[in-house]
Amino acid sequence: MKKIIDGLRYDTDTAKLIADHQPQGEYAEQLFQTPKGRFFVYRYNRDSQSESVFPVRAHHAYHWLAALLLKWTHYSHSILRMHSMTISTANQLPSDLVEQGWCQGALALDSHGNVVSPYGLQAVKWCAEAAALVVYGYCPKYLEWNNAMIEEIGQSVFMWNDNPRRNKAEVLCVMRRVEVNERQNKA
Protein backbone atom coordinates (compact mmCIF):
# COMPACT_ATOMS: atom_id res chain seq x y z
CA MET A 1 0.00 0.00 0.00
CA LYS A 2 1.21 3.49 -0.86
CA LYS A 3 -0.04 6.58 0.93
CA ILE A 4 1.04 10.24 1.12
CA ILE A 5 0.48 11.81 4.56
CA ASP A 6 1.49 15.40 5.25
CA GLY A 7 3.58 15.35 2.08
CA LEU A 8 5.55 12.24 3.12
CA ARG A 9 5.34 8.92 1.29
CA TYR A 10 4.63 5.68 3.16
CA ASP A 11 4.97 2.58 0.98
CA THR A 12 4.83 -1.00 2.25
CA ASP A 13 6.67 -2.18 -0.89
CA THR A 14 9.78 -0.05 -0.28
CA ALA A 15 9.80 0.13 3.54
CA LYS A 16 11.51 -2.41 5.81
CA LEU A 17 9.10 -4.72 7.66
CA ILE A 18 9.90 -4.62 11.38
CA ALA A 19 7.09 -6.69 12.94
CA ASP A 20 4.05 -8.52 11.67
CA HIS A 21 1.09 -9.05 14.03
CA GLN A 22 -1.61 -11.41 12.75
CA PRO A 23 -4.04 -11.98 15.64
CA GLN A 24 -7.29 -13.85 15.17
CA GLY A 25 -10.06 -11.33 14.76
CA GLU A 26 -10.90 -8.35 12.65
CA TYR A 27 -7.52 -6.80 11.85
CA ALA A 28 -3.83 -7.42 11.25
CA GLU A 29 -1.01 -4.89 11.78
CA GLN A 30 2.54 -4.50 10.54
CA LEU A 31 5.22 -2.05 11.68
CA PHE A 32 7.45 -0.64 8.92
CA GLN A 33 10.44 1.69 8.69
CA THR A 34 10.91 3.79 5.54
CA PRO A 35 14.31 4.08 3.84
CA LYS A 36 14.56 7.56 5.42
CA GLY A 37 13.99 6.15 8.92
CA ARG A 38 10.34 7.10 9.52
CA PHE A 39 8.08 4.49 11.13
CA PHE A 40 4.50 3.62 10.25
CA VAL A 41 1.88 1.01 11.09
CA TYR A 42 -0.06 -0.64 8.29
CA ARG A 43 -3.44 -2.02 9.37
CA TYR A 44 -5.69 -4.35 7.40
CA ASN A 45 -9.30 -4.75 8.56
CA ARG A 46 -10.47 -8.23 7.59
CA ASP A 47 -14.16 -7.46 8.14
CA SER A 48 -14.35 -4.37 5.92
CA GLN A 49 -11.31 -5.35 3.82
CA SER A 50 -9.99 -1.82 4.25
CA GLU A 51 -6.37 -0.73 4.62
CA SER A 52 -4.90 2.18 6.56
CA VAL A 53 -1.50 3.64 7.39
CA PHE A 54 -0.57 5.49 10.60
CA PRO A 55 2.78 7.31 10.84
CA VAL A 56 4.39 6.86 14.27
CA ARG A 57 7.43 8.36 15.98
CA ALA A 58 10.37 6.15 16.98
CA HIS A 59 9.41 6.06 20.66
CA HIS A 60 5.85 5.12 19.68
CA ALA A 61 7.20 2.31 17.50
CA TYR A 62 9.12 1.09 20.55
CA HIS A 63 5.97 1.21 22.73
CA TRP A 64 3.95 -0.49 19.95
CA LEU A 65 6.47 -3.33 19.94
CA ALA A 66 6.53 -3.54 23.73
CA ALA A 67 2.73 -3.71 23.90
CA LEU A 68 2.68 -6.26 21.12
CA LEU A 69 5.22 -8.45 22.88
CA LEU A 70 3.20 -8.23 26.10
CA LYS A 71 0.01 -9.27 24.27
CA TRP A 72 1.87 -12.03 22.45
CA THR A 73 3.14 -13.57 25.68
CA HIS A 74 -0.44 -13.71 27.02
CA TYR A 75 -2.29 -14.83 23.89
CA SER A 76 -0.87 -17.91 22.20
CA HIS A 77 -3.31 -17.62 19.26
CA SER A 78 -1.47 -14.48 18.08
CA ILE A 79 1.17 -14.91 15.43
CA LEU A 80 4.06 -12.46 15.79
CA ARG A 81 7.08 -12.31 13.55
CA MET A 82 9.88 -9.96 14.60
CA HIS A 83 12.35 -8.50 12.15
CA SER A 84 15.50 -6.49 12.83
CA MET A 85 14.99 -3.00 14.20
CA THR A 86 17.11 -0.33 15.79
CA ILE A 87 15.46 2.43 17.81
CA SER A 88 17.47 4.56 20.16
CA THR A 89 15.40 6.19 22.91
CA ALA A 90 18.03 5.94 25.64
CA ASN A 91 19.10 9.58 25.25
CA GLN A 92 15.62 11.03 24.79
CA LEU A 93 14.51 13.65 27.30
CA PRO A 94 10.99 14.82 28.19
CA SER A 95 11.76 18.19 26.60
CA ASP A 96 12.40 16.39 23.29
CA LEU A 97 8.77 15.23 23.23
CA VAL A 98 7.42 18.64 24.22
CA GLU A 99 9.51 20.20 21.47
CA GLN A 100 7.77 17.90 18.97
CA GLY A 101 4.38 18.96 20.29
CA TRP A 102 3.01 20.57 23.46
CA CYS A 103 -0.51 20.72 24.85
CA GLN A 104 -2.50 21.99 27.80
CA GLY A 105 -5.62 20.59 29.44
CA ALA A 106 -4.84 16.98 28.56
CA LEU A 107 -2.03 14.49 28.95
CA ALA A 108 -1.77 14.14 25.16
CA LEU A 109 -3.54 15.08 21.94
CA ASP A 110 -3.64 13.57 18.46
CA SER A 111 -3.17 15.53 15.23
CA HIS A 112 -6.88 16.49 15.27
CA GLY A 113 -6.79 17.85 18.85
CA ASN A 114 -8.54 14.84 20.38
CA VAL A 115 -7.47 13.62 23.82
CA VAL A 116 -5.50 10.35 23.56
CA SER A 117 -3.24 8.25 25.73
CA PRO A 118 0.26 9.75 25.97
CA TYR A 119 1.60 6.27 25.21
CA GLY A 120 -0.66 5.76 22.19
CA LEU A 121 0.48 5.75 18.60
CA GLN A 122 -1.77 8.72 17.81
CA ALA A 123 -0.21 11.12 20.35
CA VAL A 124 1.58 14.05 18.72
CA LYS A 125 1.41 16.59 21.57
CA TRP A 126 2.13 16.08 25.29
CA CYS A 127 1.91 18.11 28.47
CA ALA A 128 5.18 18.38 30.40
CA GLU A 129 4.28 15.69 32.93
CA ALA A 130 3.04 13.19 30.34
CA ALA A 131 6.24 13.68 28.34
CA ALA A 132 8.26 12.67 31.41
CA LEU A 133 6.04 9.64 32.01
CA VAL A 134 6.44 8.50 28.39
CA VAL A 135 10.22 8.92 28.43
CA TYR A 136 10.99 7.62 31.94
CA GLY A 137 7.97 5.48 32.85
CA TYR A 138 6.68 5.63 36.41
CA CYS A 139 9.99 4.90 38.10
CA PRO A 140 12.57 6.66 40.32
CA LYS A 141 13.96 8.66 37.37
CA TYR A 142 10.49 10.12 36.70
CA LEU A 143 10.05 10.92 40.40
CA GLU A 144 13.44 12.68 40.47
CA TRP A 145 12.46 14.72 37.41
CA ASN A 146 9.06 15.59 38.88
CA ASN A 147 10.59 16.68 42.22
CA ALA A 148 13.19 18.81 40.42
CA MET A 149 10.45 20.46 38.34
CA ILE A 150 8.34 21.20 41.44
CA GLU A 151 11.39 22.71 43.14
CA GLU A 152 12.00 24.88 40.07
CA ILE A 153 8.40 26.06 39.50
CA GLY A 154 6.99 25.95 43.04
CA GLN A 155 3.80 24.03 42.23
CA SER A 156 2.52 20.83 40.60
CA VAL A 157 3.74 20.30 37.06
CA PHE A 158 0.16 19.75 35.81
CA MET A 159 -1.10 23.06 37.24
CA TRP A 160 1.95 24.95 36.01
CA ASN A 161 1.74 23.42 32.50
CA ASP A 162 -1.99 24.20 32.19
CA ASN A 163 -1.79 27.87 33.23
CA PRO A 164 -3.47 29.76 30.35
CA ARG A 165 -0.61 32.29 30.32
CA ARG A 166 1.99 29.54 29.87
CA ASN A 167 3.50 28.95 26.43
CA LYS A 168 5.55 26.20 24.83
CA ALA A 169 8.79 28.23 24.81
CA GLU A 170 8.57 28.83 28.57
CA VAL A 171 7.79 25.17 29.28
CA LEU A 172 10.74 24.04 27.16
CA CYS A 173 13.09 26.52 28.82
CA VAL A 174 12.25 25.31 32.33
CA MET A 175 12.28 21.62 31.37
CA ARG A 176 15.70 21.95 29.73
CA ARG A 177 17.09 23.85 32.71
CA VAL A 178 15.92 21.04 35.04
CA GLU A 179 17.33 18.36 32.73
CA VAL A 180 20.71 20.12 32.50
CA ASN A 181 20.83 20.53 36.30
CA GLU A 182 20.02 16.83 36.77
CA ARG A 183 22.84 15.85 34.40
CA GLN A 184 25.31 18.16 36.16
CA ASN A 185 24.32 16.82 39.58
CA LYS A 186 25.00 13.26 38.45
CA ALA A 187 28.37 14.07 36.88
C-alpha positions as CSV (number, residue, x, y, z in Angstrom):
1,M,0.0,0.0,0.0
2,K,1.2,3.5,-0.9
3,K,0.0,6.6,0.9
4,I,1.0,10.2,1.1
5,I,0.5,11.8,4.6
6,D,1.5,15.4,5.3
7,G,3.6,15.4,2.1
8,L,5.5,12.2,3.1
9,R,5.3,8.9,1.3
10,Y,4.6,5.7,3.2
11,D,5.0,2.6,1.0
12,T,4.8,-1.0,2.3
13,D,6.7,-2.2,-0.9
14,T,9.8,-0.1,-0.3
15,A,9.8,0.1,3.5
16,K,11.5,-2.4,5.8
17,L,9.1,-4.7,7.7
18,I,9.9,-4.6,11.4
19,A,7.1,-6.7,12.9
20,D,4.0,-8.5,11.7
21,H,1.1,-9.0,14.0
22,Q,-1.6,-11.4,12.8
23,P,-4.0,-12.0,15.6
24,Q,-7.3,-13.9,15.2
25,G,-10.1,-11.3,14.8
26,E,-10.9,-8.4,12.7
27,Y,-7.5,-6.8,11.9
28,A,-3.8,-7.4,11.3
29,E,-1.0,-4.9,11.8
30,Q,2.5,-4.5,10.5
31,L,5.2,-2.1,11.7
32,F,7.5,-0.6,8.9
33,Q,10.4,1.7,8.7
34,T,10.9,3.8,5.5
35,P,14.3,4.1,3.8
36,K,14.6,7.6,5.4
37,G,14.0,6.1,8.9
38,R,10.3,7.1,9.5
39,F,8.1,4.5,11.1
40,F,4.5,3.6,10.2
41,V,1.9,1.0,11.1
42,Y,-0.1,-0.6,8.3
43,R,-3.4,-2.0,9.4
44,Y,-5.7,-4.3,7.4
45,N,-9.3,-4.8,8.6
46,R,-10.5,-8.2,7.6
47,D,-14.2,-7.5,8.1
48,S,-14.3,-4.4,5.9
49,Q,-11.3,-5.4,3.8
50,S,-10.0,-1.8,4.2
51,E,-6.4,-0.7,4.6
52,S,-4.9,2.2,6.6
53,V,-1.5,3.6,7.4
54,F,-0.6,5.5,10.6
55,P,2.8,7.3,10.8
56,V,4.4,6.9,14.3
57,R,7.4,8.4,16.0
58,A,10.4,6.1,17.0
59,H,9.4,6.1,20.7
60,H,5.9,5.1,19.7
61,A,7.2,2.3,17.5
62,Y,9.1,1.1,20.5
63,H,6.0,1.2,22.7
64,W,4.0,-0.5,20.0
65,L,6.5,-3.3,19.9
66,A,6.5,-3.5,23.7
67,A,2.7,-3.7,23.9
68,L,2.7,-6.3,21.1
69,L,5.2,-8.5,22.9
70,L,3.2,-8.2,26.1
71,K,0.0,-9.3,24.3
72,W,1.9,-12.0,22.4
73,T,3.1,-13.6,25.7
74,H,-0.4,-13.7,27.0
75,Y,-2.3,-14.8,23.9
76,S,-0.9,-17.9,22.2
77,H,-3.3,-17.6,19.3
78,S,-1.5,-14.5,18.1
79,I,1.2,-14.9,15.4
80,L,4.1,-12.5,15.8
81,R,7.1,-12.3,13.5
82,M,9.9,-10.0,14.6
83,H,12.3,-8.5,12.2
84,S,15.5,-6.5,12.8
85,M,15.0,-3.0,14.2
86,T,17.1,-0.3,15.8
87,I,15.5,2.4,17.8
88,S,17.5,4.6,20.2
89,T,15.4,6.2,22.9
90,A,18.0,5.9,25.6
91,N,19.1,9.6,25.2
92,Q,15.6,11.0,24.8
93,L,14.5,13.7,27.3
94,P,11.0,14.8,28.2
95,S,11.8,18.2,26.6
96,D,12.4,16.4,23.3
97,L,8.8,15.2,23.2
98,V,7.4,18.6,24.2
99,E,9.5,20.2,21.5
100,Q,7.8,17.9,19.0
101,G,4.4,19.0,20.3
102,W,3.0,20.6,23.5
103,C,-0.5,20.7,24.9
104,Q,-2.5,22.0,27.8
105,G,-5.6,20.6,29.4
106,A,-4.8,17.0,28.6
107,L,-2.0,14.5,28.9
108,A,-1.8,14.1,25.2
109,L,-3.5,15.1,21.9
110,D,-3.6,13.6,18.5
111,S,-3.2,15.5,15.2
112,H,-6.9,16.5,15.3
113,G,-6.8,17.8,18.8
114,N,-8.5,14.8,20.4
115,V,-7.5,13.6,23.8
116,V,-5.5,10.4,23.6
117,S,-3.2,8.2,25.7
118,P,0.3,9.8,26.0
119,Y,1.6,6.3,25.2
120,G,-0.7,5.8,22.2
121,L,0.5,5.8,18.6
122,Q,-1.8,8.7,17.8
123,A,-0.2,11.1,20.4
124,V,1.6,14.1,18.7
125,K,1.4,16.6,21.6
126,W,2.1,16.1,25.3
127,C,1.9,18.1,28.5
128,A,5.2,18.4,30.4
129,E,4.3,15.7,32.9
130,A,3.0,13.2,30.3
131,A,6.2,13.7,28.3
132,A,8.3,12.7,31.4
133,L,6.0,9.6,32.0
134,V,6.4,8.5,28.4
135,V,10.2,8.9,28.4
136,Y,11.0,7.6,31.9
137,G,8.0,5.5,32.8
138,Y,6.7,5.6,36.4
139,C,10.0,4.9,38.1
140,P,12.6,6.7,40.3
141,K,14.0,8.7,37.4
142,Y,10.5,10.1,36.7
143,L,10.1,10.9,40.4
144,E,13.4,12.7,40.5
145,W,12.5,14.7,37.4
146,N,9.1,15.6,38.9
147,N,10.6,16.7,42.2
148,A,13.2,18.8,40.4
149,M,10.4,20.5,38.3
150,I,8.3,21.2,41.4
151,E,11.4,22.7,43.1
152,E,12.0,24.9,40.1
153,I,8.4,26.1,39.5
154,G,7.0,26.0,43.0
155,Q,3.8,24.0,42.2
156,S,2.5,20.8,40.6
157,V,3.7,20.3,37.1
158,F,0.2,19.8,35.8
159,M,-1.1,23.1,37.2
160,W,2.0,24.9,36.0
161,N,1.7,23.4,32.5
162,D,-2.0,24.2,32.2
163,N,-1.8,27.9,33.2
164,P,-3.5,29.8,30.4
165,R,-0.6,32.3,30.3
166,R,2.0,29.5,29.9
167,N,3.5,29.0,26.4
168,K,5.6,26.2,24.8
169,A,8.8,28.2,24.8
170,E,8.6,28.8,28.6
171,V,7.8,25.2,29.3
172,L,10.7,24.0,27.2
173,C,13.1,26.5,28.8
174,V,12.3,25.3,32.3
175,M,12.3,21.6,31.4
176,R,15.7,22.0,29.7
177,R,17.1,23.8,32.7
178,V,15.9,21.0,35.0
179,E,17.3,18.4,32.7
180,V,20.7,20.1,32.5
181,N,20.8,20.5,36.3
182,E,20.0,16.8,36.8
183,R,22.8,15.8,34.4
184,Q,25.3,18.2,36.2
185,N,24.3,16.8,39.6
186,K,25.0,13.3,38.5
187,A,28.4,14.1,36.9
